[in-house]
Amino acid sequence: MAVKKIESDKAPVAIGPYSQAIKAGDFLYCSGQIPLVPGTDALVAGGVEEQTKQSLRNLQSVLGAAGTDFSSVVKTTIYLIDLADFTVVNEIYAGYCGEVAPARATVQVAALPKGALVEMDAVAYLG
């Protein structure tokens, strides 16, 4: 099976030894996206709403670099600093889901890189 690195200049560069995404066979594994503004090392201004939107835009850019979009996403994970933000994040996230929402897990974590409030990763089926 061929493995291919996927990168988008419209999403933040990786801040560690990982790829934005890896295409492996018919699947695309997208690394977690925090709400960094592309081209900077800064978190988007605003609270969890703006951070959720930016994380989704970043994830959308990585999917686009692989020639796909959210319609091919089969699994996501959302990491939140505070599960009290679940409802707000869920409402914004729902706007990116198609007719069939992907399988998903949402977990509360102690901390995220750069002090982010939210992070999201995804697996997409490309076959």
N, C-alpha and C positions, 0 to 999 in steps of 0.2 A: 504494500500500500504506500502510495506516495504521500508525503507530508509537505505542506506548503505554508510558509509564513505569509500572513495577510497584514498589511499596514495601510492606514489612512492618514494623510496629512491634515485631515479635517477633524481628527480626534487627538487628544493629548498623547505625547510620546510616552512610552512605558517608563515608569520611574524605578524600575528594577530589572533584574535579569529574566524577563518574560516577553512574549510577543503579544501584540494587541489581539491577535486571533491566529488560530492554526486550522487549516483545512486538512482533514484526514479522511480520505475516502469521500463518502457522501455527506460528511458532517463538518460543520464549522464550530469550533470551540472558541468563544469570545471571552477574553479575560475580563475581570471586573473593571467597570468604569466608574470612577468617582467624578464629581462635578468640577473637574478642572476645565478652564477655558482653553481651547486649543491654541497653541502658539505661546502660551504663558505657563507659568508654574503656579498659577493662582486659582483658588476656588472661586466659583461664580459668586457674585454678591447676592445676598438675600438668605432666607431661611430654607427650611426643608422643601418648600414648594419649588423654588428656583433651583435648588440642588438636584431635586428629582428630575426636573425638566432637562437640566444640563447633562446629567448622567444618561438619560434616555437619548438625547441628541448625540452624545458621544458614542453610545452603543449603535445607534442608527448609522453613524458614519463608518464604523468598523464593518457592519453588515453590508453597507453599500460598496465598500472596497472589495468585498467578495462577490459583488454582483447580485446581492439579494437584499431583503428587507425584513421587517418584523413578521410578515406573513409566513416565513419559513421557520420561525423560531418555535422549537418544540419544548424547551425547558429554560426557565430562568431561576435565578436566585437573587433575592433582594436582602441586603444586609443593612440593618438600621441601628443607629445608636440608641434610639428610643422607640419602643413598640407603640407608644402613644401616638406616633406619627403615622401609624399603619393606614388609617382611613384616608388621610390626605394623599399619601403616596399611592395608595390603591386607586383613588379616583384619577390621578394623573396617568398612572400606568395603564389603566383601562382604555384610555384614548389611543394607545399604541397597539392594542390588541385587535386582531381582526375578528371575524365571525367565530373562530375557534381559538380561545385563549390558550396559551401554552401551559403545560404543567409548571408549577412554581412552588418554591419554598421561600418563606420570609423568616428571617431570624434576627434577633437582637444580639449585637456584639458589643464588647467593651470599648473598642476604639477602631477607627479606620484611618488610613493614610491621610496625611495633611490636615487632619481634624475634620474630615468630611462627615456629614450626617447620614449619608446614604451611599451605597455602592451596588451595582447590578452587573451580573454576568449572564451569559446566554449560550445555549446550544441550538444551532439551526440545522435542519435537514436540507441538503442541497440536491438530493437525488430526484 
